[in-house]
Amino acid sequence: MLGNIGIWQLLIILVIVLLLFGTKRLKGLGGDLGGAIKGFKKAMTDEKNPETDEQKRVEEELNAAPSSEPEVTQKTAADAQSDTKQS
C-alpha cells in the first residue's frame, strides 16, 4: 500500500502539512514527541534496574550528609615539637 508512494508524493504531503500547521507548531510537536520518547526510554531502563536507582539515591544521601562523628586529626612529630617550643 505505501510502497507505491514516491518521493514527489511525500514532498507534496510535507508541503501541505507545513501549510496547515506552520513551522512553529511542528517544531513544538517534534520537541514534545522527542521528550515523550526520551521519558519512555528512561522509564523502561528504570524498570529493568530498580535496584541501581535506589543504590544511587542512598549513596548520594550518604555522600551529601555531613559526618556526625568529630574529625580526628593526627599531629606529626614536627607539629608536636613546634607546640612544645611555643609553650
Secondary structure, DSSP 8 states (H G I E B T S, - for coil): -GGG--HHHHHHHHHHHHHHH-HHHHHHHHHHHHHHHHHHHHHHHHHH-HHHHHHHHHHHHHHHS--SS-------HHHHHHHHHH-
